[in-house]
Amino acid sequence: MTEKVNHPLHYGGDTPYEHVKVMENWGMTNNAFLYNATKYICRAGKKGNPDKVAEDTQKAMWYIRREIALSEIVRETGACWYYRGPVGELIPSVTNVSKAWELDYNLQFALTGIVSYWQRSVNHPSGVLSDVLIRLAMVLGTTI
C-alpha cells in the first residue's frame, strides 16, 4: 500500500525533495500562503487525475494572490504580519527541486519566482508574484 499520510508520493515521497523537507530547508514554513502555493505546484498532476493539474494550479494561484494582497498591506502600513526565519544550512537548489518534482517549464518558472520573492524582504514589490501568476495561467491555458 502506498503511504498516504507521512510521505505521500505526490509530495515527493520520503526523499530529500519531499515538499515539507524542501520548505523547511528554504525557511518557508512561516508563510502559509507561499508554503501552500509551492505544495500545490509540487503535487500538480501527480494524484492520478489529469483534471487535478488545473485545480492544483488554480489553488496555487489563489495562495499567491493572497500573499500579494497581504504584502501590499504590509508595505502600505509598515505592519509586520509574519516572521521570516533563517534558511537552513543545506539548501537544495530550485533547479534540483524542480527536477525532483518533475515540473514543466512553467511550473519551474513559478517556483523560481516564489523562492526569489521569498528571499527578499516583505517590502519587495509584488511584481515577481504577478509574473508567477501569469506563468501559472499559462499552465491552465488561460490568462489572469
N, C-alpha and C positions, 0 to 999 in steps of 0.2 A: 504494500500500500504506500502511495506517495505521501510524504509529510505535508500536511496542510496548515499546520499551526506554527511550529518553531522555525522551520527553514523551507518555506514553500518554493517550489521551482520557479514560479512566476515572479518571485522577488530575488532570484539568483541562487537559490539553494544554499547549502552550508559551504560557502566558498568565501574568499576574501572580498568578492564583489557582490555579496548579498547586500541588498539595498540598505538595511539598517546599519550594517558594518561600515559601508561607504559613508553614510550620513554622519555616523559617529566620528569617523576619521576626518571628514571635511568640516566638522564643527557645526553642522547644520541642524542638530536635533532641537535647538532652541527656537526655531522658526517653523511653526506648524504649516504655514502656507507653502513655503518653498520645499519643506520636507515632503508634504503630500503631493505637490506638483511633480517632484522627482520620482516619488513612488509610482504615480500613475504612468509616467514616462517609462519607467523601468519595466512595468508589467504589461504595457500596451501590446496586445496581440498574443500574449503568452498564456491565456486562460482557455484556449481551445475554441474560442468563438470569434470569427472574424469581425462580427458586429461590435465586439468589445474594444477594438482598436479605436474606433470613433468615440465610443463612450469614455474610455480612459483618457483619450486626448482632450475631450471636452472638459473632463474633470480637472486635468492639469491646467487647462486654460482658466477655469474658474478660480483655482487657488492663486494663480499668478495675478489675475485681475484684482483679487482681494489684497494681495501683497502690495500692488501698485497703489490701490486706494489708501491703505494704511500708511505707506511710506510718504505719500503726499501730505497726509495729516501731520506726520512727524516733522516733515520739512517745514510746513507752514506754522506749526505751533511750537516746535522745539521739544516736544514731548518725547520721551524715550519709552517705547512700548515693550521692548524686549531686549534682553542681553544677548549679545553675540560672543560666545566664548572663544577661547583659543583653539586653533586647529591642532589635531593630533600630530605626532612626530612622523609617523609613517603614513603618508597621504598618497593614495592611488591617483594616478593622473586621470583626467577626464577622458583622454583617448583610450586608456586601458579599460576604464569602466564602460565606456561606450561600446567597445568590442565585447566585453564580457556580457553586457546586457543585450548585445546584438541589435543595436539601434541603427535605423536607417539614417541617411544624411540629415534629414530634417529634425529628427528626434535628437541626434547628436548635437546639432546646432542649438536646439532648445536647451539641452542640458548644459552645454558650454556657456550659454547666456545666463542661465540661472546661477551657475557657480561663479561666473565673472561678477555678476551683480552682488552675490553674497560676500565676496571677498573685498568689496568696497564698503564704505560706511553707509549707514541708513540714509544719509543725505545725498547719496548718489542719484542723479536723475534716473527716472524710471524708463528712459528710452531703450535701455538694454532689454528690459522685460517686455516692452512693446514689440521689439524685434522678435523676441521669443514667441509671443502670441501670433505674430504673422507667420512664423515658421510652423507652429502647431496647426494653424488654419490650413497651411499647405498640405499637411498630412491628411487633413479631413477633406481636402479638395474644395475648400470654401475660402471666404475672406472674412476678416473681422470687422 
